[in-house]
Amino acid sequence: MYLIDYKVRVLSPTRTNIPDAAEENGTGSNVRVLIESSDGVASWTTVGVSYSIIEASLEVLADAVTCKLYKTEQARWRAEC
């Protein structure tokens, strides 16, 4: 599995689905991290949102790995049937 693309966008400081997290930390806005991953055969995109770029990046990376593990297990299950 490898990284194809990594994008970060600062979201406007309006209310979001993360209640008061940005305001409590003094940033006033959230970041959205989007990564595209591939295993050489297929590619997939995952997204993470947080007031912290590090937290959003960790969330999206964990989701990408989880997605790959799910796809691998699903393919193995189909091969056994």
mmCIF file of the N, C-alpha and C atoms, coordinates in Angstrom:
data_MODEL
# 
_entry.id   MODEL 
# 
loop_
_atom_site.group_PDB 
_atom_site.id 
_atom_site.type_symbol 
_atom_site.label_atom_id 
_atom_site.label_alt_id 
_atom_site.label_comp_id 
_atom_site.label_asym_id 
_atom_site.label_entity_id 
_atom_site.label_seq_id 
_atom_site.pdbx_PDB_ins_code 
_atom_site.Cartn_x 
_atom_site.Cartn_y 
_atom_site.Cartn_z 
_atom_site.occupancy 
_atom_site.B_iso_or_equiv 
_atom_site.pdbx_formal_charge 
_atom_site.auth_seq_id 
_atom_site.auth_comp_id 
_atom_site.auth_asym_id 
_atom_site.auth_atom_id 
_atom_site.pdbx_PDB_model_num 
ATOM 1   N N  . MET A 1 1  ? 0.848   -1.172  0.000  1.00 0.00 ? 1  MET A N  1 
ATOM 2   C CA . MET A 1 1  ? 0.000   0.000   0.000  1.00 0.00 ? 1  MET A CA 1 
ATOM 3   C C  . MET A 1 1  ? 0.893   1.234   0.000  1.00 0.00 ? 1  MET A C  1 
ATOM 4   N N  . TYR A 1 2  ? 0.528   2.205   -0.826 1.00 0.00 ? 2  TYR A N  1 
ATOM 5   C CA . TYR A 1 2  ? 1.300   3.436   -0.838 1.00 0.00 ? 2  TYR A CA 1 
ATOM 6   C C  . TYR A 1 2  ? 0.409   4.650   -1.065 1.00 0.00 ? 2  TYR A C  1 
ATOM 7   N N  . LEU A 1 3  ? 0.961   5.801   -0.746 1.00 0.00 ? 3  LEU A N  1 
ATOM 8   C CA . LEU A 1 3  ? 0.247   7.073   -0.834 1.00 0.00 ? 3  LEU A CA 1 
ATOM 9   C C  . LEU A 1 3  ? 0.374   7.636   -2.243 1.00 0.00 ? 3  LEU A C  1 
ATOM 10  N N  . ILE A 1 4  ? -0.755  8.000   -2.845 1.00 0.00 ? 4  ILE A N  1 
ATOM 11  C CA . ILE A 1 4  ? -0.752  8.624   -4.164 1.00 0.00 ? 4  ILE A CA 1 
ATOM 12  C C  . ILE A 1 4  ? -0.863  10.137  -4.037 1.00 0.00 ? 4  ILE A C  1 
ATOM 13  N N  . ASP A 1 5  ? -1.759  10.613  -3.159 1.00 0.00 ? 5  ASP A N  1 
ATOM 14  C CA . ASP A 1 5  ? -1.995  12.051  -3.033 1.00 0.00 ? 5  ASP A CA 1 
ATOM 15  C C  . ASP A 1 5  ? -2.375  12.392  -1.597 1.00 0.00 ? 5  ASP A C  1 
ATOM 16  N N  . TYR A 1 6  ? -1.975  13.587  -1.161 1.00 0.00 ? 6  TYR A N  1 
ATOM 17  C CA . TYR A 1 6  ? -2.260  14.085  0.183  1.00 0.00 ? 6  TYR A CA 1 
ATOM 18  C C  . TYR A 1 6  ? -2.661  15.544  0.045  1.00 0.00 ? 6  TYR A C  1 
ATOM 19  N N  . LYS A 1 7  ? -3.872  15.876  0.472  1.00 0.00 ? 7  LYS A N  1 
ATOM 20  C CA . LYS A 1 7  ? -4.359  17.251  0.361  1.00 0.00 ? 7  LYS A CA 1 
ATOM 21  C C  . LYS A 1 7  ? -4.880  17.723  1.709  1.00 0.00 ? 7  LYS A C  1 
ATOM 22  N N  . VAL A 1 8  ? -4.590  18.992  2.020  1.00 0.00 ? 8  VAL A N  1 
ATOM 23  C CA . VAL A 1 8  ? -5.084  19.609  3.246  1.00 0.00 ? 8  VAL A CA 1 
ATOM 24  C C  . VAL A 1 8  ? -5.819  20.874  2.865  1.00 0.00 ? 8  VAL A C  1 
ATOM 25  N N  . ARG A 1 9  ? -6.983  21.059  3.449  1.00 0.00 ? 9  ARG A N  1 
ATOM 26  C CA . ARG A 1 9  ? -7.751  22.275  3.214  1.00 0.00 ? 9  ARG A CA 1 
ATOM 27  C C  . ARG A 1 9  ? -8.216  22.813  4.555  1.00 0.00 ? 9  ARG A C  1 
ATOM 28  N N  . VAL A 1 10 ? -8.048  24.112  4.749  1.00 0.00 ? 10 VAL A N  1 
ATOM 29  C CA . VAL A 1 10 ? -8.563  24.766  5.951  1.00 0.00 ? 10 VAL A CA 1 
ATOM 30  C C  . VAL A 1 10 ? -10.015 25.115  5.685  1.00 0.00 ? 10 VAL A C  1 
ATOM 31  N N  . LEU A 1 11 ? -10.896 24.631  6.549  1.00 0.00 ? 11 LEU A N  1 
ATOM 32  C CA . LEU A 1 11 ? -12.321 24.894  6.400  1.00 0.00 ? 11 LEU A CA 1 
ATOM 33  C C  . LEU A 1 11 ? -12.664 26.223  7.051  1.00 0.00 ? 11 LEU A C  1 
ATOM 34  N N  . SER A 1 12 ? -13.704 26.842  6.577  1.00 0.00 ? 12 SER A N  1 
ATOM 35  C CA . SER A 1 12 ? -14.097 28.140  7.126  1.00 0.00 ? 12 SER A CA 1 
ATOM 36  C C  . SER A 1 12 ? -14.431 28.002  8.609  1.00 0.00 ? 12 SER A C  1 
ATOM 37  N N  . PRO A 1 13 ? -14.255 29.069  9.369  1.00 0.00 ? 13 PRO A N  1 
ATOM 38  C CA . PRO A 1 13 ? -14.455 28.993  10.823 1.00 0.00 ? 13 PRO A CA 1 
ATOM 39  C C  . PRO A 1 13 ? -15.917 28.996  11.255 1.00 0.00 ? 13 PRO A C  1 
ATOM 40  N N  . THR A 1 14 ? -16.811 28.543  10.400 1.00 0.00 ? 14 THR A N  1 
ATOM 41  C CA . THR A 1 14 ? -18.220 28.440  10.776 1.00 0.00 ? 14 THR A CA 1 
ATOM 42  C C  . THR A 1 14 ? -18.430 27.174  11.577 1.00 0.00 ? 14 THR A C  1 
ATOM 43  N N  . ARG A 1 15 ? -19.592 27.014  12.111 1.00 0.00 ? 15 ARG A N  1 
ATOM 44  C CA . ARG A 1 15 ? -19.926 25.813  12.877 1.00 0.00 ? 15 ARG A CA 1 
ATOM 45  C C  . ARG A 1 15 ? -19.806 24.577  11.995 1.00 0.00 ? 15 ARG A C  1 
ATOM 46  N N  . THR A 1 16 ? -19.222 23.507  12.550 1.00 0.00 ? 16 THR A N  1 
ATOM 47  C CA . THR A 1 16 ? -19.066 22.249  11.832 1.00 0.00 ? 16 THR A CA 1 
ATOM 48  C C  . THR A 1 16 ? -19.606 21.123  12.691 1.00 0.00 ? 16 THR A C  1 
ATOM 49  N N  . ASN A 1 17 ? -19.369 19.915  12.250 1.00 0.00 ? 17 ASN A N  1 
ATOM 50  C CA . ASN A 1 17 ? -19.830 18.742  12.998 1.00 0.00 ? 17 ASN A CA 1 
ATOM 51  C C  . ASN A 1 17 ? -18.986 18.465  14.237 1.00 0.00 ? 17 ASN A C  1 
ATOM 52  N N  . ILE A 1 18 ? -17.881 19.170  14.404 1.00 0.00 ? 18 ILE A N  1 
ATOM 53  C CA . ILE A 1 18 ? -17.044 18.987  15.584 1.00 0.00 ? 18 ILE A CA 1 
ATOM 54  C C  . ILE A 1 18 ? -17.371 20.131  16.532 1.00 0.00 ? 18 ILE A C  1 
ATOM 55  N N  . PRO A 1 19 ? -18.233 19.914  17.507 1.00 0.00 ? 19 PRO A N  1 
ATOM 56  C CA . PRO A 1 19 ? -18.739 21.008  18.337 1.00 0.00 ? 19 PRO A CA 1 
ATOM 57  C C  . PRO A 1 19 ? -17.673 21.678  19.183 1.00 0.00 ? 19 PRO A C  1 
ATOM 58  N N  . ASP A 1 20 ? -17.466 22.940  18.932 1.00 0.00 ? 20 ASP A N  1 
ATOM 59  C CA . ASP A 1 20 ? -16.615 23.823  19.729 1.00 0.00 ? 20 ASP A CA 1 
ATOM 60  C C  . ASP A 1 20 ? -15.163 23.380  19.871 1.00 0.00 ? 20 ASP A C  1 
ATOM 61  N N  . ALA A 1 21 ? -14.735 22.353  19.177 1.00 0.00 ? 21 ALA A N  1 
ATOM 62  C CA . ALA A 1 21 ? -13.350 21.894  19.313 1.00 0.00 ? 21 ALA A CA 1 
ATOM 63  C C  . ALA A 1 21 ? -12.373 22.944  18.815 1.00 0.00 ? 21 ALA A C  1 
ATOM 64  N N  . ALA A 1 22 ? -12.661 23.542  17.678 1.00 0.00 ? 22 ALA A N  1 
ATOM 65  C CA . ALA A 1 22 ? -11.748 24.547  17.128 1.00 0.00 ? 22 ALA A CA 1 
ATOM 66  C C  . ALA A 1 22 ? -11.724 25.791  17.999 1.00 0.00 ? 22 ALA A C  1 
ATOM 67  N N  . GLU A 1 23 ? -12.879 26.216  18.488 1.00 0.00 ? 23 GLU A N  1 
ATOM 68  C CA . GLU A 1 23 ? -12.924 27.421  19.310 1.00 0.00 ? 23 GLU A CA 1 
ATOM 69  C C  . GLU A 1 23 ? -12.199 27.222  20.631 1.00 0.00 ? 23 GLU A C  1 
ATOM 70  N N  . GLU A 1 24 ? -12.299 26.038  21.207 1.00 0.00 ? 24 GLU A N  1 
ATOM 71  C CA . GLU A 1 24 ? -11.618 25.755  22.466 1.00 0.00 ? 24 GLU A CA 1 
ATOM 72  C C  . GLU A 1 24 ? -10.107 25.785  22.302 1.00 0.00 ? 24 GLU A C  1 
ATOM 73  N N  . ASN A 1 25 ? -9.624  25.448  21.124 1.00 0.00 ? 25 ASN A N  1 
ATOM 74  C CA . ASN A 1 25 ? -8.188  25.410  20.882 1.00 0.00 ? 25 ASN A CA 1 
ATOM 75  C C  . ASN A 1 25 ? -7.664  26.690  20.241 1.00 0.00 ? 25 ASN A C  1 
ATOM 76  N N  . GLY A 1 26 ? -8.519  27.674  20.048 1.00 0.00 ? 26 GLY A N  1 
ATOM 77  C CA . GLY A 1 26 ? -8.083  28.967  19.571 1.00 0.00 ? 26 GLY A CA 1 
ATOM 78  C C  . GLY A 1 26 ? -7.876  29.093  18.078 1.00 0.00 ? 26 GLY A C  1 
ATOM 79  N N  . THR A 1 27 ? -8.164  28.054  17.305 1.00 0.00 ? 27 THR A N  1 
ATOM 80  C CA . THR A 1 27 ? -7.925  28.147  15.869 1.00 0.00 ? 27 THR A CA 1 
ATOM 81  C C  . THR A 1 27 ? -9.105  28.752  15.139 1.00 0.00 ? 27 THR A C  1 
ATOM 82  N N  . GLY A 1 28 ? -10.302 28.477  15.599 1.00 0.00 ? 28 GLY A N  1 
ATOM 83  C CA . GLY A 1 28 ? -11.497 29.008  14.956 1.00 0.00 ? 28 GLY A CA 1 
ATOM 84  C C  . GLY A 1 28 ? -11.871 28.305  13.670 1.00 0.00 ? 28 GLY A C  1 
ATOM 85  N N  . SER A 1 29 ? -11.080 27.339  13.223 1.00 0.00 ? 29 SER A N  1 
ATOM 86  C CA . SER A 1 29 ? -11.419 26.613  12.003 1.00 0.00 ? 29 SER A CA 1 
ATOM 87  C C  . SER A 1 29 ? -10.905 25.180  12.102 1.00 0.00 ? 29 SER A C  1 
ATOM 88  N N  . ASN A 1 30 ? -11.388 24.360  11.215 1.00 0.00 ? 30 ASN A N  1 
ATOM 89  C CA . ASN A 1 30 ? -10.989 22.963  11.145 1.00 0.00 ? 30 ASN A CA 1 
ATOM 90  C C  . ASN A 1 30 ? -10.210 22.731  9.865  1.00 0.00 ? 30 ASN A C  1 
ATOM 91  N N  . VAL A 1 31 ? -9.524  21.611  9.807  1.00 0.00 ? 31 VAL A N  1 
ATOM 92  C CA . VAL A 1 31 ? -8.839  21.218  8.582  1.00 0.00 ? 31 VAL A CA 1 
ATOM 93  C C  . VAL A 1 31 ? -9.424  19.904  8.092  1.00 0.00 ? 31 VAL A C  1 
ATOM 94  N N  . ARG A 1 32 ? -9.418  19.761  6.783  1.00 0.00 ? 32 ARG A N  1 
ATOM 95  C CA . ARG A 1 32 ? -9.846  18.513  6.153  1.00 0.00 ? 32 ARG A CA 1 
ATOM 96  C C  . ARG A 1 32 ? -8.633  17.936  5.439  1.00 0.00 ? 32 ARG A C  1 
ATOM 97  N N  . VAL A 1 33 ? -8.332  16.688  5.722  1.00 0.00 ? 33 VAL A N  1 
ATOM 98  C CA . VAL A 1 33 ? -7.221  16.001  5.074  1.00 0.00 ? 33 VAL A CA 1 
ATOM 99  C C  . VAL A 1 33 ? -7.805  14.898  4.209  1.00 0.00 ? 33 VAL A C  1 
ATOM 100 N N  . LEU A 1 34 ? -7.376  14.852  2.972  1.00 0.00 ? 34 LEU A N  1 
ATOM 101 C CA . LEU A 1 34 ? -7.845  13.858  2.019  1.00 0.00 ? 34 LEU A CA 1 
ATOM 102 C C  . LEU A 1 34 ? -6.621  13.139  1.471  1.00 0.00 ? 34 LEU A C  1 
ATOM 103 N N  . ILE A 1 35 ? -6.620  11.817  1.532  1.00 0.00 ? 35 ILE A N  1 
ATOM 104 C CA . ILE A 1 35 ? -5.523  11.074  0.923  1.00 0.00 ? 35 ILE A CA 1 
ATOM 105 C C  . ILE A 1 35 ? -6.076  10.042  -0.046 1.00 0.00 ? 35 ILE A C  1 
ATOM 106 N N  . GLU A 1 36 ? -5.311  9.835   -1.095 1.00 0.00 ? 36 GLU A N  1 
ATOM 107 C CA . GLU A 1 36 ? -5.613  8.776   -2.047 1.00 0.00 ? 36 GLU A CA 1 
ATOM 108 C C  . GLU A 1 36 ? -4.517  7.734   -1.894 1.00 0.00 ? 36 GLU A C  1 
ATOM 109 N N  . SER A 1 37 ? -4.915  6.498   -1.700 1.00 0.00 ? 37 SER A N  1 
ATOM 110 C CA . SER A 1 37 ? -3.982  5.394   -1.489 1.00 0.00 ? 37 SER A CA 1 
ATOM 111 C C  . SER A 1 37 ? -4.166  4.363   -2.587 1.00 0.00 ? 37 SER A C  1 
ATOM 112 N N  . SER A 1 38 ? -3.174  3.495   -2.746 1.00 0.00 ? 38 SER A N  1 
ATOM 113 C CA . SER A 1 38 ? -3.262  2.438   -3.748 1.00 0.00 ? 38 SER A CA 1 
ATOM 114 C C  . SER A 1 38 ? -2.482  1.223   -3.273 1.00 0.00 ? 38 SER A C  1 
ATOM 115 N N  . ASP A 1 39 ? -2.884  0.080   -3.786 1.00 0.00 ? 39 ASP A N  1 
ATOM 116 C CA . ASP A 1 39 ? -2.136  -1.147  -3.535 1.00 0.00 ? 39 ASP A CA 1 
ATOM 117 C C  . ASP A 1 39 ? -1.502  -1.664  -4.821 1.00 0.00 ? 39 ASP A C  1 
ATOM 118 N N  . GLY A 1 40 ? -1.501  -0.833  -5.859 1.00 0.00 ? 40 GLY A N  1 
ATOM 119 C CA . GLY A 1 40 ? -0.965  -1.227  -7.150 1.00 0.00 ? 40 GLY A CA 1 
ATOM 120 C C  . GLY A 1 40 ? -2.017  -1.783  -8.084 1.00 0.00 ? 40 GLY A C  1 
ATOM 121 N N  . VAL A 1 41 ? -3.154  -2.175  -7.540 1.00 0.00 ? 41 VAL A N  1 
ATOM 122 C CA . VAL A 1 41 ? -4.258  -2.698  -8.344 1.00 0.00 ? 41 VAL A CA 1 
ATOM 123 C C  . VAL A 1 41 ? -5.442  -1.749  -8.285 1.00 0.00 ? 41 VAL A C  1 
ATOM 124 N N  . ALA A 1 42 ? -5.844  -1.397  -7.089 1.00 0.00 ? 42 ALA A N  1 
ATOM 125 C CA . ALA A 1 42 ? -6.984  -0.497  -6.880 1.00 0.00 ? 42 ALA A CA 1 
ATOM 126 C C  . ALA A 1 42 ? -6.514  0.734   -6.114 1.00 0.00 ? 42 ALA A C  1 
ATOM 127 N N  . SER A 1 43 ? -7.304  1.792   -6.193 1.00 0.00 ? 43 SER A N  1 
ATOM 128 C CA . SER A 1 43 ? -7.021  2.984   -5.392 1.00 0.00 ? 43 SER A CA 1 
ATOM 129 C C  . SER A 1 43 ? -8.290  3.395   -4.667 1.00 0.00 ? 43 SER A C  1 
ATOM 130 N N  . TRP A 1 44 ? -8.143  4.090   -3.550 1.00 0.00 ? 44 TRP A N  1 
ATOM 131 C CA . TRP A 1 44 ? -9.276  4.540   -2.756 1.00 0.00 ? 44 TRP A CA 1 
ATOM 132 C C  . TRP A 1 44 ? -8.907  5.841   -2.066 1.00 0.00 ? 44 TRP A C  1 
ATOM 133 N N  . THR A 1 45 ? -9.939  6.596   -1.681 1.00 0.00 ? 45 THR A N  1 
ATOM 134 C CA . THR A 1 45 ? -9.765  7.898   -1.051 1.00 0.00 ? 45 THR A CA 1 
ATOM 135 C C  . THR A 1 45 ? -10.422 7.884   0.319  1.00 0.00 ? 45 THR A C  1 
ATOM 136 N N  . THR A 1 46 ? -9.738  8.468   1.304  1.00 0.00 ? 46 THR A N  1 
ATOM 137 C CA . THR A 1 46 ? -10.296 8.609   2.646  1.00 0.00 ? 46 THR A CA 1 
ATOM 138 C C  . THR A 1 46 ? -10.145 10.059  3.096  1.00 0.00 ? 46 THR A C  1 
ATOM 139 N N  . VAL A 1 47 ? -11.020 10.466  4.023  1.00 0.00 ? 47 VAL A N  1 
ATOM 140 C CA . VAL A 1 47 ? -11.072 11.858  4.472  1.00 0.00 ? 47 VAL A CA 1 
ATOM 141 C C  . VAL A 1 47 ? -11.102 11.905  5.995  1.00 0.00 ? 47 VAL A C  1 
ATOM 142 N N  . GLY A 1 48 ? -10.385 12.869  6.564  1.00 0.00 ? 48 GLY A N  1 
ATOM 143 C CA . GLY A 1 48 ? -10.413 13.117  7.999  1.00 0.00 ? 48 GLY A CA 1 
ATOM 144 C C  . GLY A 1 48 ? -10.589 14.596  8.265  1.00 0.00 ? 48 GLY A C  1 
ATOM 145 N N  . VAL A 1 49 ? -11.346 14.937  9.293  1.00 0.00 ? 49 VAL A N  1 
ATOM 146 C CA . VAL A 1 49 ? -11.593 16.337  9.655  1.00 0.00 ? 49 VAL A CA 1 
ATOM 147 C C  . VAL A 1 49 ? -11.337 16.514  11.144 1.00 0.00 ? 49 VAL A C  1 
ATOM 148 N N  . SER A 1 50 ? -10.612 17.567  11.488 1.00 0.00 ? 50 SER A N  1 
ATOM 149 C CA . SER A 1 50 ? -10.332 17.880  12.883 1.00 0.00 ? 50 SER A CA 1 
ATOM 150 C C  . SER A 1 50 ? -9.865  19.322  12.982 1.00 0.00 ? 50 SER A C  1 
ATOM 151 N N  . TYR A 1 51 ? -9.762  19.831  14.200 1.00 0.00 ? 51 TYR A N  1 
ATOM 152 C CA . TYR A 1 51 ? -9.179  21.151  14.417 1.00 0.00 ? 51 TYR A CA 1 
ATOM 153 C C  . TYR A 1 51 ? -7.657  21.071  14.303 1.00 0.00 ? 51 TYR A C  1 
ATOM 154 N N  . SER A 1 52 ? -7.100  19.873  14.386 1.00 0.00 ? 52 SER A N  1 
ATOM 155 C CA . SER A 1 52 ? -5.654  19.656  14.340 1.00 0.00 ? 52 SER A CA 1 
ATOM 156 C C  . SER A 1 52 ? -5.274  18.926  13.056 1.00 0.00 ? 52 SER A C  1 
ATOM 157 N N  . ILE A 1 53 ? -4.316  19.459  12.321 1.00 0.00 ? 53 ILE A N  1 
ATOM 158 C CA . ILE A 1 53 ? -3.874  18.806  11.086 1.00 0.00 ? 53 ILE A CA 1 
ATOM 159 C C  . ILE A 1 53 ? -3.258  17.441  11.380 1.00 0.00 ? 53 ILE A C  1 
ATOM 160 N N  . ILE A 1 54 ? -2.586  17.314  12.513 1.00 0.00 ? 54 ILE A N  1 
ATOM 161 C CA . ILE A 1 54 ? -1.979  16.032  12.876 1.00 0.00 ? 54 ILE A CA 1 
ATOM 162 C C  . ILE A 1 54 ? -3.057  15.004  13.185 1.00 0.00 ? 54 ILE A C  1 
ATOM 163 N N  . GLU A 1 55 ? -4.062  15.402  13.948 1.00 0.00 ? 55 GLU A N  1 
ATOM 164 C CA . GLU A 1 55 ? -5.154  14.486  14.283 1.00 0.00 ? 55 GLU A CA 1 
ATOM 165 C C  . GLU A 1 55 ? -5.927  14.072  13.032 1.00 0.00 ? 55 GLU A C  1 
ATOM 166 N N  . ALA A 1 56 ? -6.216  15.023  12.154 1.00 0.00 ? 56 ALA A N  1 
ATOM 167 C CA . ALA A 1 56 ? -6.939  14.710  10.918 1.00 0.00 ? 56 ALA A CA 1 
ATOM 168 C C  . ALA A 1 56 ? -6.109  13.782  10.034 1.00 0.00 ? 56 ALA A C  1 
ATOM 169 N N  . SER A 1 57 ? -4.799  14.013  9.972  1.00 0.00 ? 57 SER A N  1 
ATOM 170 C CA . SER A 1 57 ? -3.917  13.171  9.160  1.00 0.00 ? 57 SER A CA 1 
ATOM 171 C C  . SER A 1 57 ? -3.848  11.754  9.710  1.00 0.00 ? 57 SER A C  1 
ATOM 172 N N  . LEU A 1 58 ? -3.755  11.629  11.019 1.00 0.00 ? 58 LEU A N  1 
ATOM 173 C CA . LEU A 1 58 ? -3.716  10.306  11.640 1.00 0.00 ? 58 LEU A CA 1 
ATOM 174 C C  . LEU A 1 58 ? -5.033  9.564   11.417 1.00 0.00 ? 58 LEU A C  1 
ATOM 175 N N  . GLU A 1 59 ? -6.143  10.276  11.555 1.00 0.00 ? 59 GLU A N  1 
ATOM 176 C CA . GLU A 1 59 ? -7.463  9.677   11.339 1.00 0.00 ? 59 GLU A CA 1 
ATOM 177 C C  . GLU A 1 59 ? -7.601  9.154   9.912  1.00 0.00 ? 59 GLU A C  1 
ATOM 178 N N  . VAL A 1 60 ? -7.216  9.965   8.943  1.00 0.00 ? 60 VAL A N  1 
ATOM 179 C CA . VAL A 1 60 ? -7.386  9.576   7.545  1.00 0.00 ? 60 VAL A CA 1 
ATOM 180 C C  . VAL A 1 60 ? -6.430  8.440   7.169  1.00 0.00 ? 60 VAL A C  1 
ATOM 181 N N  . LEU A 1 61 ? -5.240  8.433   7.729  1.00 0.00 ? 61 LEU A N  1 
ATOM 182 C CA . LEU A 1 61 ? -4.301  7.354   7.466  1.00 0.00 ? 61 LEU A CA 1 
ATOM 183 C C  . LEU A 1 61 ? -4.799  6.038   8.064  1.00 0.00 ? 61 LEU A C  1 
ATOM 184 N N  . ALA A 1 62 ? -5.308  6.089   9.280  1.00 0.00 ? 62 ALA A N  1 
ATOM 185 C CA . ALA A 1 62 ? -5.872  4.887   9.908  1.00 0.00 ? 62 ALA A CA 1 
ATOM 186 C C  . ALA A 1 62 ? -7.054  4.360   9.099  1.00 0.00 ? 62 ALA A C  1 
ATOM 187 N N  . ASP A 1 63 ? -7.886  5.263   8.605  1.00 0.00 ? 63 ASP A N  1 
ATOM 188 C CA . ASP A 1 63 ? -9.023  4.843   7.782  1.00 0.00 ? 63 ASP A CA 1 
ATOM 189 C C  . ASP A 1 63 ? -8.559  4.206   6.474  1.00 0.00 ? 63 ASP A C  1 
ATOM 190 N N  . ALA A 1 64 ? -7.486  4.724   5.882  1.00 0.00 ? 64 ALA A N  1 
ATOM 191 C CA . ALA A 1 64 ? -6.962  4.159   4.636  1.00 0.00 ? 64 ALA A CA 1 
ATOM 192 C C  . ALA A 1 64 ? -6.447  2.740   4.856  1.00 0.00 ? 64 ALA A C  1 
ATOM 193 N N  . VAL A 1 65 ? -5.729  2.525   5.957  1.00 0.00 ? 65 VAL A N  1 
ATOM 194 C CA . VAL A 1 65 ? -5.219  1.189   6.271  1.00 0.00 ? 65 VAL A CA 1 
ATOM 195 C C  . VAL A 1 65 ? -6.379  0.237   6.565  1.00 0.00 ? 65 VAL A C  1 
ATOM 196 N N  . THR A 1 66 ? -7.363  0.706   7.316  1.00 0.00 ? 66 THR A N  1 
ATOM 197 C CA . THR A 1 66 ? -8.548  -0.109  7.610  1.00 0.00 ? 66 THR A CA 1 
ATOM 198 C C  . THR A 1 66 ? -9.270  -0.498  6.326  1.00 0.00 ? 66 THR A C  1 
ATOM 199 N N  . CYS A 1 67 ? -9.385  0.446   5.420  1.00 0.00 ? 67 CYS A N  1 
ATOM 200 C CA . CYS A 1 67 ? -10.040 0.176   4.138  1.00 0.00 ? 67 CYS A CA 1 
ATOM 201 C C  . CYS A 1 67 ? -9.279  -0.902  3.361  1.00 0.00 ? 67 CYS A C  1 
ATOM 202 N N  . LYS A 1 68 ? -7.957  -0.807  3.333  1.00 0.00 ? 68 LYS A N  1 
ATOM 203 C CA . LYS A 1 68 ? -7.139  -1.809  2.640  1.00 0.00 ? 68 LYS A CA 1 
ATOM 204 C C  . LYS A 1 68 ? -7.308  -3.183  3.277  1.00 0.00 ? 68 LYS A C  1 
ATOM 205 N N  . LEU A 1 69 ? -7.284  -3.240  4.601  1.00 0.00 ? 69 LEU A N  1 
ATOM 206 C CA . LEU A 1 69 ? -7.466  -4.519  5.284  1.00 0.00 ? 69 LEU A CA 1 
ATOM 207 C C  . LEU A 1 69 ? -8.837  -5.112  4.987  1.00 0.00 ? 69 LEU A C  1 
ATOM 208 N N  . TYR A 1 70 ? -9.851  -4.275  4.961  1.00 0.00 ? 70 TYR A N  1 
ATOM 209 C CA . TYR A 1 70 ? -11.201 -4.735  4.640  1.00 0.00 ? 70 TYR A CA 1 
ATOM 210 C C  . TYR A 1 70 ? -11.255 -5.289  3.220  1.00 0.00 ? 70 TYR A C  1 
ATOM 211 N N  . LYS A 1 71 ? -10.672 -4.561  2.269  1.00 0.00 ? 71 LYS A N  1 
ATOM 212 C CA . LYS A 1 71 ? -10.677 -5.011  0.874  1.00 0.00 ? 71 LYS A CA 1 
ATOM 213 C C  . LYS A 1 71 ? -9.926  -6.332  0.716  1.00 0.00 ? 71 LYS A C  1 
ATOM 214 N N  . THR A 1 72 ? -8.808  -6.478  1.415  1.00 0.00 ? 72 THR A N  1 
ATOM 215 C CA . THR A 1 72 ? -8.027  -7.712  1.344  1.00 0.00 ? 72 THR A CA 1 
ATOM 216 C C  . THR A 1 72 ? -8.811  -8.884  1.920  1.00 0.00 ? 72 THR A C  1 
ATOM 217 N N  . GLU A 1 73 ? -9.437  -8.670  3.061  1.00 0.00 ? 73 GLU A N  1 
ATOM 218 C CA . GLU A 1 73 ? -10.228 -9.732  3.687  1.00 0.00 ? 73 GLU A CA 1 
ATOM 219 C C  . GLU A 1 73 ? -11.436 -10.093 2.827  1.00 0.00 ? 73 GLU A C  1 
ATOM 220 N N  . GLN A 1 74 ? -12.060 -9.102  2.246  1.00 0.00 ? 74 GLN A N  1 
ATOM 221 C CA . GLN A 1 74 ? -13.217 -9.343  1.378  1.00 0.00 ? 74 GLN A CA 1 
ATOM 222 C C  . GLN A 1 74 ? -12.804 -10.174 0.160  1.00 0.00 ? 74 GLN A C  1 
ATOM 223 N N  . ALA A 1 75 ? -11.666 -9.863  -0.443 1.00 0.00 ? 75 ALA A N  1 
ATOM 224 C CA . ALA A 1 75 ? -11.183 -10.618 -1.601 1.00 0.00 ? 75 ALA A CA 1 
ATOM 225 C C  . ALA A 1 75 ? -10.839 -12.050 -1.204 1.00 0.00 ? 75 ALA A C  1 
ATOM 226 N N  . ARG A 1 76 ? -10.240 -12.219 -0.031 1.00 0.00 ? 76 ARG A N  1 
ATOM 227 C CA . ARG A 1 76 ? -9.905  -13.561 0.442  1.00 0.00 ? 76 ARG A CA 1 
ATOM 228 C C  . ARG A 1 76 ? -11.164 -14.379 0.704  1.00 0.00 ? 76 ARG A C  1 
ATOM 229 N N  . TRP A 1 77 ? -12.168 -13.741 1.287  1.00 0.00 ? 77 TRP A N  1 
ATOM 230 C CA . TRP A 1 77 ? -13.428 -14.430 1.569  1.00 0.00 ? 77 TRP A CA 1 
ATOM 231 C C  . TRP A 1 77 ? -14.100 -14.871 0.270  1.00 0.00 ? 77 TRP A C  1 
ATOM 232 N N  . ARG A 1 78 ? -14.086 -13.996 -0.741 1.00 0.00 ? 78 ARG A N  1 
ATOM 233 C CA . ARG A 1 78 ? -14.693 -14.343 -2.037 1.00 0.00 ? 78 ARG A CA 1 
ATOM 234 C C  . ARG A 1 78 ? -13.960 -15.503 -2.700 1.00 0.00 ? 78 ARG A C  1 
ATOM 235 N N  . ALA A 1 79 ? -12.646 -15.551 -2.546 1.00 0.00 ? 79 ALA A N  1 
ATOM 236 C CA . ALA A 1 79 ? -11.858 -16.620 -3.156 1.00 0.00 ? 79 ALA A CA 1 
ATOM 237 C C  . ALA A 1 79 ? -12.148 -17.967 -2.502 1.00 0.00 ? 79 ALA A C  1 
ATOM 238 N N  . GLU A 1 80 ? -12.505 -17.966 -1.229 1.00 0.00 ? 80 GLU A N  1 
ATOM 239 C CA . GLU A 1 80 ? -12.787 -19.207 -0.513 1.00 0.00 ? 80 GLU A CA 1 
ATOM 240 C C  . GLU A 1 80 ? -14.168 -19.764 -0.821 1.00 0.00 ? 80 GLU A C  1 
ATOM 241 N N  . CYS A 1 81 ? -15.070 -18.938 -1.295 1.00 0.00 ? 81 CYS A N  1 
ATOM 242 C CA . CYS A 1 81 ? -16.447 -19.395 -1.550 1.00 0.00 ? 81 CYS A CA 1 
ATOM 243 C C  . CYS A 1 81 ? -16.589 -20.124 -2.853 1.00 0.00 ? 81 CYS A C  1 
# 
